[in-house]
């Protein structure tokens, strides 16, 4: 029986790896060793303690008319006032915002970055190719601010966020010409869902259950569109935009335009108990009173949507598929999703619901007699996870964002990691202008879900992450130095493979599997010498030569091939 009861006892190496892979982008040998000694309560206490950022915003390197590294979004206490005369266009600045976010995510030792990205998959507003990068930064900071707190307030704040207003054209939604785009996606994708959840049973069969819809397309969408009329933002004047208050991140936000709002009565369908917003007479009212009424109507709408049991269940299914497994059987629905949704619905606090899930026996596959058949290693890594977890596990030397700013932002992140790997692997981190409101298929398209990351168009790029990004000579990754730093006895091939597979693989590798990598890659297909112990002695000789400054390229190339093969392996491609 699937169980949300807390896991008891110390995690150990296997479960520590599992938790870190699922909850963060930052997994290292030292963090695995640290978390192996924690109970789940201690581990979650650490993960919920958000770490200090390296940089609070992207800082542009010296170019254009800049004479020193400078911010272009907000004034900075270290790098001075905003100076956007940096010679980079809007597309590059958007990529630099993404680059900055990824660099902070790979440093982040808390749940913050993974939860922020989960919220992007839930409340998706993709980057606009030539859009204002500052507004996109604000959208990401809004998700981050609420990533472990009040999801109900986040839904309100996102609804009037400039990037979301623009993305789904709600800034064009006026009383004389209602636009239903945001109203539709608010129901279908962002809150209650379209209905009919997909169940994948233990035997692999796929079924659908529930009402075909959770709302009326002909009543609720038009009525909600009317409730949403009259919200705007200034496309060219971010500095003049109102702020949403320190309790909400103090970020630029949309504003109410009463002349464009429909103050007449609205009534939702029986799906929402025929909820009504009474007509409001705006005559003789001040502008502030009218604006306050617009906010009241929007908040009442969100309250009503979130009152529905299906809303909490819909979001908890998304959480489950993001953090645990693509497979939600009727057993999982009854024993995990329903009680998890009850926790969430009590106050819509994200910290409480994610803590309950990540502490549970079920998350660690410890709620049945077989602990290796369902959860651990059961998801395909997203390209973003594959990239950032490879970087942290290998202690990859990323150029410094200030001292080597152009190499950091433009060369490593934009040109190589984003354009040559993530875009080609079908995951530009925060989408593109053509990305639909549903986001990436892995996050919404069942029954495959995360399996969607692997297809004939993306597989080659996934396998070429070493060639195109990690092993490019520009960045100075030294595989031999890395092995020396993590392996107790680098002269012993078995110690090398045990250490690496323990770091990289979800489960302990069999002796046969480790021997395969030793024979095929470390011994270069058996060509180092002939048979048995002689090969081991020769590796010891090669390593000794490397330490003396000889055979350096030989050792580096052998280890490079080995590490590349481990990253290619099906074990590392899963999480």
C-alpha positions as CSV (number, residue, x, y, z in Angstrom):
1,X,0.0,0.0,0.0
2,X,1.4,3.4,-1.0
3,X,2.1,5.5,2.1
4,X,2.7,9.2,3.0
5,X,3.9,8.1,6.4
6,X,7.4,9.6,7.1
7,X,10.5,7.5,6.3
8,X,12.3,6.7,9.5
9,X,16.0,6.2,10.1
10,X,19.1,7.6,8.5
11,X,19.0,8.0,4.7
12,X,22.3,6.3,3.8
13,X,24.1,6.9,0.5
14,X,21.5,5.5,-1.8
15,X,18.5,7.5,-0.5
16,X,20.7,10.6,0.0
17,X,21.5,10.5,-3.7
18,X,17.9,10.0,-4.6
19,X,16.8,13.0,-2.6
20,X,19.5,15.3,-3.9
21,X,18.9,14.4,-7.5
22,X,15.2,15.0,-7.3
23,X,15.2,18.1,-5.0
24,X,18.2,20.1,-6.3
25,X,20.3,20.7,-9.4
26,X,23.4,20.6,-7.1
27,X,24.7,17.1,-6.3
28,X,28.3,16.5,-5.3
29,X,30.3,13.7,-3.7
30,X,30.6,15.8,-0.5
31,X,26.9,16.6,-0.4
32,X,26.0,12.9,-0.8
33,X,28.3,12.0,2.1
34,X,26.7,14.8,4.2
35,X,23.1,13.8,3.5
36,X,23.8,10.1,4.0
37,X,24.1,10.8,7.7
38,X,20.8,12.7,7.9
39,X,17.3,11.6,8.8
40,X,14.6,12.9,6.5
41,X,13.7,15.6,9.0
42,X,17.3,16.8,9.1
43,X,17.6,16.6,5.3
44,X,14.4,18.6,4.7
45,X,15.4,21.2,7.3
46,X,18.6,21.8,5.3
47,X,16.8,21.8,1.9
48,X,14.2,24.3,3.1
49,X,16.9,26.7,4.3
50,X,17.5,28.8,1.2
51,X,21.1,29.5,0.4
52,X,22.6,32.9,-0.3
53,X,23.0,33.7,-3.9
54,X,26.3,34.4,-5.6
55,X,24.7,37.3,-7.6
56,X,21.2,38.7,-7.1
57,X,20.9,39.5,-10.8
58,X,22.9,39.1,-14.0
59,X,25.8,41.5,-14.4
60,X,26.9,42.3,-17.9
61,X,30.6,42.0,-18.8
62,X,32.5,45.0,-20.2
63,X,31.3,45.6,-23.8
64,X,29.7,48.3,-25.8
65,X,30.1,51.5,-23.8
66,X,30.5,49.8,-20.4
67,X,33.8,50.5,-18.6
68,X,33.1,48.1,-15.8
69,X,30.8,45.1,-15.2
70,X,27.3,46.6,-14.8
71,X,23.6,45.6,-14.2
72,X,21.0,46.4,-16.8
73,X,17.9,45.4,-14.7
74,X,18.2,46.9,-11.3
75,X,20.6,49.1,-9.5
76,X,23.2,47.0,-7.6
77,X,24.9,47.7,-4.3
78,X,28.1,46.2,-5.5
79,X,28.1,46.9,-9.3
80,X,26.4,50.3,-9.3
81,X,23.5,51.8,-11.1
82,X,21.7,50.4,-14.1
83,X,23.6,50.9,-17.4
84,X,22.1,49.1,-20.4
85,X,24.5,50.5,-22.9
86,X,26.2,47.2,-23.2
87,X,25.9,46.4,-26.9
88,X,23.8,43.3,-26.4
89,X,20.4,43.1,-27.9
90,X,17.2,41.9,-26.2
91,X,17.7,38.2,-27.3
92,X,21.2,38.0,-25.8
93,X,20.1,39.7,-22.6
94,X,17.2,37.2,-22.3
95,X,19.8,34.4,-22.7
96,X,22.0,36.1,-20.1
97,X,19.0,36.1,-17.6
98,X,18.7,32.4,-18.2
99,X,22.4,31.9,-17.9
100,X,22.4,33.8,-14.6
101,X,19.5,31.7,-13.3
102,X,21.2,28.4,-14.3
103,X,24.5,29.4,-12.7
104,X,22.6,30.2,-9.4
105,X,20.7,26.9,-9.7
106,X,23.8,24.8,-10.0
107,X,25.2,26.5,-6.8
108,X,21.9,26.3,-4.9
109,X,22.0,23.8,-2.0
110,X,18.3,24.3,-1.2
111,X,14.9,23.3,-2.7
112,X,14.5,26.9,-4.1
113,X,15.6,26.4,-7.7
114,X,13.9,23.0,-8.2
115,X,10.6,24.4,-6.8
116,X,11.0,27.6,-8.9
117,X,11.4,25.5,-12.0
118,X,8.4,23.4,-11.0
119,X,6.3,26.5,-10.7
120,X,7.5,27.5,-14.2
121,X,6.1,24.2,-15.5
122,X,2.8,24.9,-13.7
123,X,2.4,28.7,-14.4
124,X,4.2,28.7,-17.7
125,X,5.0,32.1,-19.4
126,X,7.9,31.4,-21.8
127,X,10.6,33.9,-22.7
128,X,9.8,36.2,-25.6
129,X,12.5,36.1,-28.3
130,X,12.9,39.8,-28.4
131,X,11.1,40.7,-25.2
132,X,12.1,42.8,-22.2
133,X,14.6,40.7,-20.2
134,X,14.0,42.7,-17.1
135,X,10.3,41.8,-17.1
136,X,11.3,38.1,-17.6
137,X,13.7,38.4,-14.6
138,X,10.7,39.8,-12.6
139,X,8.6,36.8,-13.6
140,X,11.3,34.4,-12.4
141,X,11.8,36.3,-9.2
142,X,8.0,36.1,-8.6
143,X,8.1,32.3,-8.9
144,X,11.1,32.1,-6.7
145,X,9.6,34.4,-4.0
146,X,6.6,32.1,-3.7
147,X,8.3,28.8,-4.4
148,X,8.0,27.6,-0.8
149,X,5.1,29.6,0.4
150,X,1.6,30.7,-0.6
151,X,0.5,29.3,-4.0
152,X,-2.9,31.0,-3.8
153,X,-1.2,34.4,-3.6
154,X,1.1,33.4,-6.4
155,X,-1.8,32.6,-8.7
156,X,-3.1,36.2,-8.1
157,X,0.3,37.8,-8.6
158,X,1.0,35.8,-11.7
159,X,-2.4,36.8,-13.1
160,X,-1.3,40.5,-13.1
161,X,2.4,39.9,-13.8
162,X,3.6,41.9,-16.9
163,X,5.0,38.8,-18.7
164,X,1.9,36.8,-18.2
165,X,-0.4,39.7,-19.2
166,X,1.6,40.0,-22.4
167,X,2.0,36.2,-23.1
168,X,-1.7,35.4,-23.0
169,X,-3.0,38.8,-24.2
170,X,-4.8,39.7,-21.0
171,X,-3.4,43.2,-21.3
172,X,-5.8,43.4,-24.4
173,X,-8.8,42.1,-22.5
174,X,-11.2,45.0,-22.2
175,X,-14.9,45.4,-21.4
176,X,-15.8,46.2,-25.0
177,X,-13.7,43.4,-26.5
178,X,-13.1,40.5,-24.0
179,X,-10.1,38.2,-24.7
180,X,-10.5,34.7,-23.3
181,X,-6.9,33.4,-23.6
182,X,-5.8,33.8,-20.0
183,X,-9.2,32.8,-18.7
184,X,-9.0,29.5,-20.6
185,X,-5.4,28.7,-19.5
186,X,-6.1,29.7,-15.9
187,X,-8.6,26.9,-15.7
188,X,-7.2,24.3,-18.2
189,X,-3.5,24.5,-17.3
190,X,-2.7,26.6,-14.3
191,X,-5.3,25.6,-11.6
192,X,-8.1,23.1,-11.8
193,X,-7.1,21.2,-15.0
194,X,-9.2,20.1,-17.9
195,X,-10.5,16.9,-16.2
196,X,-10.1,13.2,-16.8
197,X,-6.8,12.4,-15.0
198,X,-4.6,9.8,-16.7
199,X,-4.0,6.7,-14.6
200,X,-1.1,4.3,-15.4
201,X,-1.7,1.1,-13.5
202,X,1.1,-1.3,-12.2
203,X,0.6,-3.6,-15.2
204,X,1.3,-0.7,-17.6
205,X,-2.3,-0.2,-18.7
206,X,-3.5,3.3,-19.3
207,X,-6.9,4.5,-18.2
208,X,-8.9,7.7,-17.7
209,X,-11.3,8.6,-15.0
210,X,-13.4,11.4,-13.7
211,X,-15.5,14.1,-15.3
212,X,-14.6,15.0,-18.9
213,X,-14.4,18.6,-17.7
214,X,-14.0,20.4,-14.4
215,X,-15.6,23.5,-15.7
216,X,-18.0,24.8,-18.5
217,X,-16.2,26.1,-21.6
218,X,-19.3,28.0,-22.7
219,X,-20.1,29.6,-19.3
220,X,-17.0,29.8,-17.1
221,X,-14.4,30.9,-19.6
222,X,-16.4,33.9,-21.0
223,X,-17.5,34.9,-17.5
224,X,-13.9,34.7,-16.1
225,X,-12.6,36.7,-19.0
226,X,-15.0,39.4,-18.0
227,X,-13.7,39.3,-14.4
228,X,-10.2,39.6,-15.8
229,X,-10.8,42.7,-17.9
230,X,-8.8,45.9,-17.4
231,X,-5.4,44.9,-16.3
232,X,-2.4,46.5,-18.0
233,X,1.3,47.0,-17.9
234,X,3.7,49.5,-19.5
235,X,5.7,47.8,-22.2
236,X,8.3,50.6,-22.3
237,X,8.2,51.9,-18.7
238,X,9.2,49.3,-16.2
239,X,10.7,51.9,-13.9
240,X,7.3,53.6,-13.6
241,X,5.4,50.4,-12.8
242,X,3.8,49.9,-9.4
243,X,5.5,47.4,-7.1
244,X,3.6,44.5,-5.6
245,X,4.8,45.0,-2.0
246,X,7.7,43.7,0.1
247,X,5.6,40.7,1.2
248,X,5.3,39.7,-2.5
249,X,8.8,40.3,-3.6
250,X,8.6,44.1,-4.2
251,X,8.5,43.4,-8.0
252,X,7.0,45.5,-10.8
253,X,3.4,44.4,-11.4
254,X,0.4,45.1,-13.6
255,X,-2.1,47.8,-12.7
256,X,-5.9,48.2,-12.9
257,X,-7.5,50.4,-15.5
258,X,-11.1,50.8,-14.3
259,X,-12.4,52.3,-17.6
260,X,-11.5,49.0,-19.3
261,X,-13.1,46.7,-16.7
262,X,-16.6,45.1,-16.7
263,X,-18.3,46.0,-13.4
264,X,-21.5,44.2,-14.3
265,X,-22.7,40.9,-12.7
266,X,-20.9,37.7,-13.5
267,X,-22.0,34.1,-12.7
268,X,-20.0,30.9,-13.0
269,X,-21.5,27.5,-13.8
270,X,-22.7,24.8,-11.5
271,X,-19.2,23.4,-11.5
272,X,-18.4,26.3,-9.2
273,X,-21.7,26.3,-7.3
274,X,-23.1,29.0,-9.7
275,X,-20.9,31.5,-7.9
276,X,-21.8,35.1,-8.5
277,X,-20.0,38.4,-8.5
278,X,-22.7,41.1,-8.1
279,X,-22.9,44.1,-10.3
280,X,-21.0,47.0,-8.8
281,X,-22.0,50.6,-9.5
282,X,-18.9,52.5,-10.2
283,X,-20.6,55.9,-10.7
284,X,-19.3,58.4,-8.2
285,X,-16.5,56.1,-7.0
286,X,-12.9,57.2,-6.9
287,X,-10.3,55.6,-9.1
288,X,-8.8,53.9,-6.1
289,X,-12.1,52.5,-5.1
290,X,-12.6,51.1,-8.6
291,X,-9.2,49.6,-8.7
292,X,-9.8,48.0,-5.3
293,X,-13.1,46.5,-6.6
294,X,-11.2,45.0,-9.6
295,X,-8.7,43.3,-7.2
296,X,-11.6,42.0,-5.0
297,X,-13.2,40.4,-8.0
298,X,-10.0,38.7,-9.1
299,X,-9.3,37.4,-5.6
300,X,-12.8,36.1,-5.2
301,X,-12.5,34.3,-8.5
302,X,-9.2,32.7,-7.4
303,X,-10.7,31.7,-4.0
304,X,-13.6,30.0,-5.7
305,X,-11.4,28.1,-8.1
306,X,-9.1,27.0,-5.3
307,X,-12.1,25.9,-3.2
308,X,-12.6,23.0,-5.6
309,X,-11.1,19.7,-4.4
310,X,-9.9,19.0,-8.0
311,X,-7.6,22.0,-8.0
312,X,-5.4,20.8,-5.2
313,X,-5.4,17.3,-6.7
314,X,-4.5,18.6,-10.1
315,X,-1.5,20.5,-8.7
316,X,-0.4,17.5,-6.5
317,X,-0.5,15.2,-9.5
318,X,1.9,17.7,-11.2
319,X,4.1,17.7,-8.2
320,X,4.1,13.9,-8.1
321,X,5.1,13.6,-11.7
322,X,7.8,16.2,-11.4
323,X,9.4,14.9,-8.2
324,X,8.4,11.2,-8.0
325,X,7.1,9.2,-11.0
326,X,5.2,9.5,-14.2
327,X,2.9,6.6,-13.1
328,X,-0.1,7.6,-11.1
329,X,-2.2,4.4,-10.6
330,X,-5.6,4.4,-8.9
331,X,-3.7,3.2,-5.8
332,X,-1.4,6.2,-6.0
333,X,-4.4,8.5,-6.6
334,X,-6.2,7.2,-3.5
335,X,-3.3,6.7,-1.1
336,X,-0.9,9.6,-2.1
337,X,-2.6,12.3,-4.3
338,X,-5.9,12.6,-2.3
339,X,-4.2,13.0,1.2
340,X,-1.5,15.2,-0.3
341,X,-4.1,17.4,-1.8
342,X,-5.9,17.6,1.5
343,X,-2.7,19.0,3.0
344,X,-2.3,21.4,0.1
345,X,-5.9,22.6,0.1
346,X,-5.8,23.4,3.8
347,X,-3.8,26.6,3.1
348,X,-2.1,26.1,-0.2
349,X,1.3,26.3,1.4
350,X,3.9,24.8,-1.0
351,X,6.5,24.1,1.8
352,X,4.1,21.9,3.7
353,X,3.0,19.8,0.7
354,X,6.5,19.3,-0.8
355,X,7.9,18.4,2.7
356,X,5.2,15.8,3.2
357,X,6.0,14.3,-0.2
358,X,9.8,14.3,0.1
359,X,9.7,12.9,3.7
360,X,7.3,10.0,2.8
361,X,8.1,6.3,2.7
362,X,6.6,6.3,-0.8
363,X,9.2,8.9,-2.1
364,X,12.0,6.5,-1.1
365,X,10.1,3.4,-2.5
366,X,10.0,2.1,1.1
367,X,6.3,1.4,1.3
368,X,6.3,-2.0,-0.2
369,X,8.5,-5.1,-0.1
370,X,10.5,-4.2,-3.2
371,X,12.4,-1.0,-2.9
372,X,14.1,-1.0,-6.3
373,X,11.2,-1.4,-8.8
374,X,9.3,1.9,-9.0
375,X,10.7,5.2,-7.9
376,X,14.5,5.4,-7.6
377,X,16.0,5.8,-11.1
378,X,12.5,5.8,-12.5
379,X,12.5,9.2,-14.2
380,X,14.4,10.4,-17.3
381,X,16.6,13.3,-16.5
382,X,15.4,16.5,-18.2
383,X,18.2,18.1,-20.3
384,X,18.5,20.8,-17.7
385,X,19.0,18.3,-14.9
386,X,21.4,16.3,-17.1
387,X,23.5,19.5,-17.7
388,X,23.5,21.0,-14.2
389,X,23.9,17.8,-12.3
390,X,26.8,16.7,-14.6
391,X,28.4,20.1,-14.0
392,X,28.2,19.8,-10.2
393,X,29.1,16.1,-10.0
394,X,32.2,16.6,-12.1
395,X,33.1,19.9,-10.3
396,X,33.3,21.5,-13.8
397,X,35.3,24.7,-13.9
398,X,32.7,27.3,-15.2
399,X,34.3,30.6,-16.0
400,X,33.8,33.3,-13.3
401,X,30.7,35.5,-14.0
402,X,32.6,38.7,-13.2
403,X,36.3,38.1,-13.8
404,X,35.6,36.1,-17.0
405,X,32.1,37.5,-17.8
406,X,32.1,37.2,-21.6
407,X,33.4,33.6,-21.4
408,X,30.9,32.9,-18.7
409,X,27.7,34.4,-20.2
410,X,28.3,34.4,-23.9
411,X,30.6,31.5,-24.6
412,X,29.8,28.9,-22.0
413,X,26.2,29.4,-21.2
414,X,24.6,31.1,-24.2
415,X,26.6,29.6,-27.1
416,X,27.3,26.2,-25.7
417,X,25.0,25.1,-22.9
418,X,21.9,26.8,-24.1
419,X,22.2,26.9,-27.9
420,X,24.3,23.7,-28.6
421,X,22.8,21.5,-25.9
422,X,19.5,22.6,-24.2
423,X,17.8,24.1,-27.3
424,X,18.8,21.1,-29.4
425,X,17.6,18.7,-26.7
426,X,14.2,20.4,-26.8
427,X,14.5,22.2,-23.5
428,X,15.4,25.9,-23.9
429,X,15.2,26.3,-20.1
430,X,12.4,28.8,-20.0
431,X,10.9,28.1,-23.4
432,X,10.8,30.2,-26.6
433,X,8.2,32.5,-28.1
434,X,6.6,29.4,-29.8
435,X,6.4,27.4,-26.5
436,X,2.7,26.7,-25.7
437,X,1.2,27.7,-22.3
438,X,1.3,24.0,-21.4
439,X,5.1,24.1,-21.5
440,X,7.2,21.1,-22.5
441,X,5.5,17.7,-23.4
442,X,7.4,16.0,-20.6
443,X,5.4,18.0,-18.1
444,X,1.9,17.5,-19.5
445,X,1.7,14.9,-22.3
446,X,0.7,11.5,-20.9
447,X,1.2,8.7,-20.7
448,X,4.9,9.2,-21.7
449,X,5.5,12.4,-19.7
450,X,9.3,12.4,-18.9
451,X,10.0,9.8,-21.6
452,X,9.3,12.6,-24.1
453,X,12.8,13.9,-23.4
454,X,14.2,10.9,-25.4
455,X,13.3,10.8,-29.0
456,X,15.1,10.5,-32.4
457,X,15.6,14.3,-32.6
458,X,17.1,14.8,-29.2
459,X,19.1,11.6,-28.4
460,X,22.2,12.5,-30.3
461,X,22.4,15.9,-28.6
462,X,22.0,14.4,-25.1
463,X,24.8,12.0,-25.8
464,X,27.0,14.8,-27.1
465,X,26.9,17.0,-24.0
466,X,30.5,16.0,-23.2
467,X,31.8,16.7,-26.7
468,X,29.9,20.0,-27.3
469,X,30.0,21.4,-23.7
470,X,31.9,19.7,-21.0
471,X,35.0,18.6,-22.8
472,X,35.6,21.6,-25.0
473,X,39.2,22.7,-24.4
474,X,38.2,26.3,-23.7
475,X,37.0,25.6,-20.1
476,X,39.9,23.5,-18.9
477,X,38.2,20.4,-17.4
478,X,40.9,18.0,-16.4
479,X,39.5,14.5,-16.0
480,X,42.6,13.2,-14.3
481,X,42.6,16.0,-11.7
482,X,39.0,15.3,-11.1
483,X,39.7,11.6,-10.5
484,X,42.5,12.5,-8.2
485,X,40.2,14.7,-6.1
486,X,37.4,12.1,-5.6
487,X,39.0,8.7,-5.7
488,X,40.9,7.4,-2.7
489,X,43.3,5.3,-4.7
490,X,43.4,6.3,-8.4
491,X,45.9,3.6,-9.1
492,X,43.2,1.0,-8.5
493,X,40.7,0.7,-11.5
494,X,38.1,-0.9,-9.3
495,X,38.3,1.9,-6.8
496,X,37.8,4.4,-9.7
497,X,34.7,2.6,-11.0
498,X,33.2,2.1,-7.6
499,X,33.6,5.7,-6.7
500,X,32.3,7.0,-10.0
501,X,29.3,4.7,-10.2
502,X,28.4,5.4,-6.6
503,X,28.4,9.1,-7.4
504,X,26.6,8.9,-10.8
505,X,24.3,6.0,-10.7
506,X,21.0,5.8,-8.8
507,X,21.6,2.2,-7.7
508,X,24.8,0.3,-6.8
509,X,26.4,-1.0,-9.9
510,X,27.0,-4.7,-10.2
511,X,30.5,-6.1,-10.4
512,X,29.9,-7.1,-14.0
513,X,28.7,-3.6,-14.9
514,X,31.8,-2.0,-13.4
515,X,34.1,-4.5,-15.1
516,X,32.5,-3.7,-18.4
517,X,33.5,0.0,-18.0
518,X,37.0,-1.0,-16.8
519,X,37.6,-3.3,-19.7
520,X,36.0,-1.2,-22.4
521,X,37.2,2.3,-21.4
522,X,39.8,2.3,-18.7
523,X,41.7,-0.4,-20.4
524,X,40.9,1.0,-23.8
525,X,39.3,-2.2,-25.1
526,X,42.0,-4.4,-23.7
527,X,44.9,-2.8,-25.7
528,X,46.9,-1.4,-22.7
529,X,48.3,-4.9,-22.2
530,X,47.0,-8.4,-22.7
531,X,45.2,-10.1,-19.8
532,X,44.4,-10.1,-16.1
533,X,46.6,-8.4,-13.6
534,X,49.0,-7.1,-16.1
535,X,46.4,-4.5,-17.2
536,X,46.0,-3.4,-13.6
537,X,49.7,-3.0,-13.2
538,X,49.9,-1.1,-16.4
539,X,47.2,1.4,-15.2
540,X,49.2,1.8,-12.0
541,X,52.2,2.6,-14.1
542,X,50.3,5.1,-16.3
543,X,49.0,6.9,-13.2
544,X,52.5,7.1,-11.7
545,X,53.7,8.5,-15.0
546,X,50.9,11.1,-15.0
547,X,51.9,12.2,-11.5
548,X,55.4,12.7,-12.8
549,X,54.2,14.9,-15.6
550,X,54.6,12.2,-18.2
551,X,51.8,10.3,-20.2
552,X,49.5,13.2,-19.3
553,X,47.5,13.2,-22.5
554,X,47.2,9.4,-22.5
555,X,45.8,9.3,-19.0
556,X,43.5,12.3,-19.7
557,X,42.1,10.8,-22.9
558,X,41.5,7.4,-21.2
559,X,39.6,9.0,-18.3
560,X,37.8,11.4,-20.6
561,X,36.4,8.4,-22.6
562,X,35.4,6.6,-19.3
563,X,33.6,9.7,-17.9
564,X,31.8,10.2,-21.2
565,X,30.7,6.6,-21.3
566,X,29.3,6.9,-17.8
567,X,27.4,10.0,-18.7
568,X,26.0,8.2,-21.8
569,X,24.9,5.2,-19.7
570,X,21.2,4.6,-19.2
571,X,21.9,4.7,-15.4
572,X,23.1,8.3,-15.5
573,X,20.4,9.4,-17.9
574,X,17.8,8.5,-15.3
575,X,17.2,10.0,-11.9
